[in-house]
Amino acid sequence: MQQMQTGMVNQQAQALMTEPPKIMSTKDHLYVKDMLSWNLLAMKKMHFFAQQCQNPDVKAALEQAGQMHDRHYQQLLQQMQQYLTQPSQNMNQ
């Protein structure tokens, strides 16, 4: 029993990635594209609701949330641009 648990822990430790892989599959590409869309939509919604809000504390929280989604969008976009520099090596693997 203990050997089985130790084996599972070792497998989990080996599965951790410290950096993204150099190859992006089509499935990965579609998932990142969805994440970009979700973050862009969330950013737009936070901006819209912040403009409608009368309470300054709520408005500030909404603006902060919108900025967070903008940062996430920019980070994902930068990650995607790395793959676009070498499209023949990175797509459809």
N, C-alpha and C positions, 0 to 999 in steps of 0.2 A: 504494500500500500504506500509506504513512504517512498519507495523507489519510483512509483508511478507519479507521485506528487512532485518529486524532484525533477523527473523528466519533463513534466508539464511546465515547471518554472523555467527550466533551461530552454525549452522551445519558445516560451514567451519572451525570454531575454534576447534570444536570437532574432526574433521577429521585429524588434524595435529598430526604427530607422532614425538616424541622426540628421540625414539630409534627404531631399527628394531624389528618386531614381533618375537616371539620365534618359530613360525611355518613358514615354507617355503613351499608353494604349488609347484606343478610340474611346473605350468606356471611361477612362480617366479624363480624357479631354471633354467629353460630354458632361461629366459630373462637375468639373471645374467651370464649364460654361454655365451650368445651372447655378452654381454658387455665385458667380459674377452677377447673374440676373437677380438672384435673391438679395444680394447686398445692395445692388443699385436700387431696387424697388424699396427696400427698407430705408435706405438713405433718403430717397425722395419722399416717402411717407413721413419720416421724422421731420424733414424740413417743412412739409406742408402743415403738419399738425402744430409745429412750433410757431408758425406764422399765424395760426388761428387761435393760439392759446393766450389767455389774459393773465394767468398766474405766472409771475416771473420765475419762480422756482421750478415749476413744471416745464416752462419754456426752456430754461437752461438745461434741464435733464433731457428733454427731447433733442435739443441741439447737440448735446454731448453724445447721445446715442447715434444721431445722424453722423457725427464726425467719426465715431467708432466704425460704423458701417462703411464710410468712405475710406478709412485706413485699410480695412479688410479688402475692399474692392481693389485698391491700389496695390496691395501686396499680392493678391491673386493675379492681377494684370501683369505685374512685373515677373511673376513666376511663369506665366504663359509666354511672355516675350522671350524668355530664355529658350523655350522650346521652338519658337518660331524662327529663331536664328539658324537652326539646323533642321528644317522640316523633313528632309528625306531620311534622317536617322531616327527621328523621334515619333513619327506618326505611324499608326497601323502596325504596331509591333505586337 
